[in-house]
Amino acid sequence: MNFHPAPATFASGDCACVVGWHFRPEVFASLASIPRLTVFLLSHKPLQEIPKVVLDQLGSERIFFMPNEGYDWGAFQQFIELGLYKNFRNVFFMHDDLQIVDTGFRDACGELLVRGHVMVGNGRAGSRSNWFTRAYPAVYSHSEWLPVSDQFQHATVRGSFFAMTSDALNRLGKFEVFWDRFGATPNFGNWSLVSSCGRAEARLGGKGITWLSDEYLKSRFIVEGKRGALADSGANLSAATNLRDRARSACFAAYRRISDIYVRLRLRHSALARLLAPLVHYPAKRRFPPGTQPVTGLSPRNAPVPDRTTAR
């Protein structure tokens, strides 16, 4: 059956949105040990791929199956559209392939949010940057929000872990997700990351983005993963190159160049931007409209959309 939680369904306190892809039981066990933290699992994989220990620990009312689109930031957007976060003070967004070393991350993030930071990441994700030059203008091509100029600078968090207040989420309105309707490349997840963080710093003000540590991928609380491999594991994360990969890379490069031009035309308020908009925006659109009703994990009607993307 459809699940429509009432405002008083869950206790006050904080909540965590965990993106379901690897389902490491130790992650959920660590989160379960934190008092007054309600954990939700938003899964982009079907019910049968979730370990029974995780299902038993969370309970079906806290597990949601959503269409597998938009990668991690798409899952975060799907979660905030449920409105569940509004019942809580702080919201922790995270992957399920990280290692929680110290559950004190909850209090450490809370202190930084109280001080006025709008997002708190784990390990430092680089310095405040001009992403027009650090990356390329196309990272904003799908975004409703656009920097005021090509000199705008902002910081970022990784989708592996970050925290926000529910009030900040209300004021932010949404994340800027590149939904990648064709499942072309996980690289588009980075476009979502950059544009969402830029939107947050521009619209929310305050002290901007900060981190629990100055070390990339690590803090004394959390070790982040990269597509299922922990930062400490030494795993080889490179993918084999083949003809299909090269073809995708060529298409991505061509699309990126067109998107670069489009963003610069938008910044100049050129009428020519309207000519390129359909071509640029269509690959970034959702295959499934907002408001797709989630149902509980025990419902036979809760059948996820078949996977059309690569693992994050």
C-alpha positions in Angstrom: 0.0 0.0 0.0 1.1 3.6 -0.4 2.9 5.1 2.5 1.8 8.6 3.6 3.4 9.4 7.0 1.7 11.8 9.3 3.8 14.5 10.9 3.8 12.7 14.2 4.8 9.3 12.7 8.4 9.5 13.8 10.1 10.9 16.9 11.8 14.3 16.8 15.6 14.4 16.6 17.7 13.8 13.5 17.3 11.6 10.5 19.6 9.9 8.0 18.9 9.2 4.3 21.0 6.3 3.2 21.2 5.6 -0.5 20.8 1.9 -1.0 23.3 0.3 -3.5 25.8 -1.8 -1.5 23.7 -2.4 1.7 26.6 -3.0 4.1 25.1 -4.2 7.3 27.8 -2.6 9.5 26.8 0.8 8.3 23.2 0.4 9.4 24.3 -1.2 12.7 26.4 1.8 13.5 23.6 4.2 12.7 21.2 2.2 14.8 23.4 2.7 17.8 22.9 6.5 17.7 20.2 7.7 20.0 17.3 9.8 18.5 18.5 9.2 14.9 15.8 7.8 12.6 17.3 6.0 9.6 15.7 5.8 6.2 16.9 3.7 3.3 16.1 4.9 -0.2 17.0 2.0 -2.5 17.8 2.1 -6.2 17.9 -1.7 -6.2 15.1 -4.2 -5.7 13.9 -5.8 -2.5 15.6 -9.1 -3.0 19.1 -7.5 -3.1 18.8 -6.1 0.4 20.3 -8.3 3.1 17.7 -9.7 5.6 19.6 -8.2 8.5 19.2 -4.7 7.1 15.5 -5.3 6.4 14.9 -6.5 9.9 16.9 -3.7 11.5 15.1 -0.9 9.7 11.5 -2.2 9.3 9.5 -1.8 6.1 8.1 1.6 7.0 11.6 3.1 6.7 12.6 1.5 3.4 11.6 3.2 0.1 12.2 1.9 -3.4 12.5 4.5 -6.1 13.3 4.5 -9.9 17.0 4.2 -10.4 17.8 7.5 -12.0 19.9 10.5 -11.1 22.6 8.5 -9.2 23.1 9.5 -5.5 21.9 13.1 -5.8 18.8 11.8 -7.6 18.1 9.6 -4.6 18.6 12.5 -2.2 16.1 14.5 -4.2 13.7 11.7 -4.2 14.0 11.5 -0.5 13.3 15.2 0.2 10.3 15.0 -2.1 8.8 12.5 0.4 8.8 15.3 3.0 9.9 13.1 5.8 12.8 15.3 6.7 10.5 18.0 7.9 9.8 16.1 11.1 13.5 16.4 12.1 16.1 18.9 13.0 19.2 17.8 11.1 19.3 15.5 8.1 22.3 13.3 7.2 22.7 12.2 3.6 25.1 9.3 2.9 26.1 6.4 0.8 25.9 2.8 2.3 29.5 1.9 1.4 31.3 4.1 3.9 32.8 3.2 7.2 31.6 4.8 10.4 34.6 4.9 12.7 33.0 7.1 15.4 29.3 7.9 15.8 30.3 11.3 17.2 29.9 12.7 13.6 26.3 13.5 14.6 27.2 15.9 17.3 30.2 17.3 15.4 28.0 18.1 12.4 25.3 19.6 14.6 27.7 22.0 16.2 28.9 23.3 12.8 25.3 23.7 11.6 24.4 25.7 14.6 27.4 28.0 13.9 25.8 28.9 10.6 27.3 26.5 8.0 24.7 25.4 5.4 26.3 22.1 4.5 28.8 19.9 6.4 30.7 17.3 4.5 33.1 14.7 5.8 36.6 15.0 4.2 37.5 18.3 2.5 36.4 18.2 -1.2 38.9 20.7 -2.3 39.0 24.5 -1.8 36.4 27.1 -2.8 36.7 27.2 -6.5 35.6 28.8 -9.8 34.0 25.7 -11.4 33.9 27.3 -14.8 37.7 26.9 -14.8 38.3 24.1 -12.4 35.8 21.9 -14.4 33.8 23.5 -17.2 30.7 25.7 -17.6 28.6 22.6 -18.6 28.4 21.4 -15.0 25.6 24.1 -14.6 23.8 23.4 -17.9 21.0 21.4 -16.4 20.5 23.6 -13.4 17.6 25.9 -12.8 19.9 28.0 -10.7 22.9 29.6 -12.4 25.9 31.5 -11.0 25.6 35.2 -11.4 28.8 35.3 -13.4 31.6 33.1 -14.6 33.7 34.4 -11.7 31.4 32.9 -9.0 33.2 30.6 -6.5 31.8 28.0 -4.2 32.8 24.9 -2.2 31.4 21.4 -2.5 30.7 18.3 -0.5 30.8 14.8 -1.8 27.6 12.8 -2.0 29.2 10.2 0.2 28.2 12.1 3.3 26.9 15.6 4.2 24.5 17.1 6.7 22.0 20.0 6.5 19.3 21.3 8.7 15.7 20.7 7.7 15.2 24.5 7.7 18.0 24.8 5.2 16.5 22.1 3.0 13.1 24.0 3.1 14.8 27.2 2.0 17.0 25.4 -0.7 13.9 23.9 -2.3 15.6 21.2 -4.2 18.9 19.7 -5.4 20.0 20.5 -9.0 20.0 16.9 -10.3 21.1 15.8 -13.7 18.8 12.8 -14.0 20.7 11.2 -17.0 17.6 9.7 -18.6 19.8 7.5 -20.9 22.1 6.2 -18.2 25.0 7.6 -20.2 27.7 8.1 -17.5 28.0 8.5 -13.7 30.1 11.6 -14.5 26.8 13.4 -14.6 26.5 12.8 -10.9 29.3 15.3 -10.5 27.4 17.9 -12.4 24.6 17.4 -9.8 27.1 17.7 -7.0 28.6 21.0 -8.2 25.4 22.7 -9.2 23.6 21.6 -6.0 26.4 22.9 -3.8 26.6 26.2 -5.7 22.8 26.6 -5.3 23.2 26.0 -1.6 25.9 28.6 -1.0 24.3 31.2 -3.2 20.7 30.9 -1.8 21.4 30.0 1.8 24.2 32.4 2.6 25.5 32.0 6.1 29.0 30.5 6.5 28.7 28.3 3.5 30.0 24.8 3.2 32.5 23.2 5.6 33.9 19.8 6.4 34.7 17.6 9.4 38.2 17.1 8.2 40.8 18.7 5.9 41.8 15.3 4.6 40.1 14.1 1.4 37.7 11.2 1.9 38.5 10.8 5.6 37.7 12.3 9.0 38.2 10.8 12.5 34.5 9.9 12.2 34.0 8.5 8.7 36.0 6.9 5.9 34.2 7.4 2.6 34.0 4.9 -0.3 34.5 5.4 -4.0 32.0 3.2 -5.9 32.0 0.5 -3.3 35.7 0.6 -2.3 36.8 2.3 0.9 39.5 5.0 0.7 41.8 2.8 2.7 41.4 -0.4 0.7 43.8 0.3 -2.1 41.3 -1.2 -4.6 41.8 -0.5 -8.3 38.8 1.6 -9.3 39.7 2.1 -13.0 37.3 0.6 -15.6 38.4 -1.4 -18.6 38.4 0.7 -21.8 36.5 -0.8 -24.8 34.9 0.4 -27.9 31.6 1.1 -26.2 33.4 3.2 -23.5 35.2 5.2 -26.1 32.0 5.8 -28.0 30.3 7.1 -24.8 33.3 9.3 -24.1 33.1 10.8 -27.5 29.4 11.5 -27.1 29.9 12.9 -23.7 32.7 15.3 -25.0 30.4 16.5 -27.8 27.5 17.1 -25.4 29.7 18.8 -22.9 31.0 21.3 -25.6 27.4 22.1 -26.6 26.5 22.5 -22.9 29.5 24.8 -22.3 28.2 27.1 -25.1 24.7 27.0 -23.7 25.7 28.1 -20.2 27.7 31.0 -21.5 24.8 32.1 -23.7 22.5 31.9 -20.6 25.0 34.1 -18.6 24.8 36.7 -21.4 21.0 36.4 -21.5 21.2 35.6 -25.2 18.1 34.6 -27.1 20.2 32.0 -28.7 20.2 30.0 -25.5 16.6 29.1 -26.1 17.6 27.4 -29.3 20.0 25.1 -27.6 17.9 24.5 -24.4 15.8 21.5 -25.7 19.0 19.7 -26.8 20.8 20.4 -23.6 18.0 19.7 -21.2 16.4 16.6 -22.6 19.2 14.2 -21.5 19.1 15.7 -18.0 15.3 15.2 -17.5 13.7 12.6 -15.3 12.2 9.5 -16.9 9.6 9.5 -14.1 7.8 12.6 -12.9 8.2 14.0 -9.4 5.8 12.7 -6.8 6.2 9.0 -7.8 4.5 7.4 -4.8 6.7 5.2 -2.7 5.3 2.1 -1.1 6.6 -0.1 1.7 9.1 -2.8 1.2 6.6 -5.5 1.9 4.2 -4.5 -0.9 4.3 -6.7 -4.1 3.4 -3.5 -6.1 6.7 -1.9 -5.1 8.7 -3.0 -8.1 11.7 -0.8 -8.8 12.5 0.2 -12.3 15.1 -2.1 -13.9 18.7 -0.8 -13.6 19.8 1.2 -16.6 22.8 2.9 -15.0 26.2 1.8 -13.8 27.0 1.4 -10.1 28.0 4.6 -8.4 
